Amino acid sequence: MTGCTIHADFFDHRCSECKKEYNEMKGIPDKPISDKNGSSSIHNNPIVLKKYKEFTEVRAKKLYEELIIQYLKSSNEAEAAEKARSIIRKQCKIRGMPYWSWI
């Protein structure tokens, strides 16, 4: 596998060597990819906006409940609750939405 000698600890999306290394790791072909119309395009835009599922309060509470159960196995109740709320806050931040009052 090729590797960038300049950016050994992180990928720089502007570096062609980093892009090659990333594509090799992900198994993305080096050739241009054809779309349905037959035109080919190369992925020049390294920053792709992901479309996330809608994150409603109901889904957030269900996730919170599942996370607390997981974290209770390795920590006390207060730590488990804080870790779970932290993850819910991160999910809200990813989607650019405000936090609920119970967070």
N, C-alpha and C positions, 0 to 999 in steps of 0.2 A: 504494500500500500504506500502511495506517495504521501508525503507529509510536508507541511510548511515549516521551514527552519526558522522563520522569523517569529511566527505566532505559535509557539509550542504549547502554551497553556490555554489558549482560547482560539475560537474561529473569528476571523475578521471578514465580514461579508463583502468587503471591497477587494480582498486579496484573491487572485485567481487560483493560487496553490491551495488556499484554505477551502475554496469552493470545490476543487477537484477532490480533496481529501474527504470533505463532507459527502459529496456525491458517491464516492467509492464506499464509504461506510453505510450509506442508505441504500446502495444498490441502484442508484439512478444512472441511466445510460448517458454517455458523453455525447451521443448523437442528438441532433434536434428532434423534438417530438412533434409528430404531425397531429393536427387537430382533425375534426370531422370533415372540414372543407378541403383537406389536403394541403393546406398551407403549414409550413413548419415554423416553429418558434423555439428559441432557446430561452431558458429561464434566467433572464437578466435581473429580475427584481428579487433580491434575496429576502426582503422584508414583505412577507405575505400576511395580510390580515386574515386571521382565522375566524371562521364563523362558529360561534359556540352555541350550544343549546340554550334555550331560554332558561334563565335561572330565577324561578319564582320563589316566593317566600315558602310555599309548601315544599318545593324541592329542597330548599335550603334547610328547613327544619328536619326533613327526613335524612339529609346528609349529616346534619349536626348530631342527630340521634345515633346514626351508624358509627360516626367517628368517636363519639364518647364511649360507646361500647368497646371499640377497638383500643382506645387509649387507656381505658380503665384496667386493662390486663397488665399494663406496664407502669402505671402511675396512679396517684391518688385522684380523687374526684375533682378537686380544684384545678390541678394541672391538666387533667383530661378535658375539662370544660374549656379552659383557656386555649389549649392546642386546637380543639375543634372550632372554636370561634375564630381563631387565627386563620384557619383554612377557609372558613366561610368568607372572612374579610378579603382574603386573597382572590377568591372566586369573584367577588363583587368588583374588586379593583381591576381584574383582567377584563371584565365586561364593561367597565366604566360606569358602574351604577352605584347609587348611594347604599350605605349600610342600613339594615333594619335596626330598630331601637333595641332589640334584644341581643344584638351583637355587641 
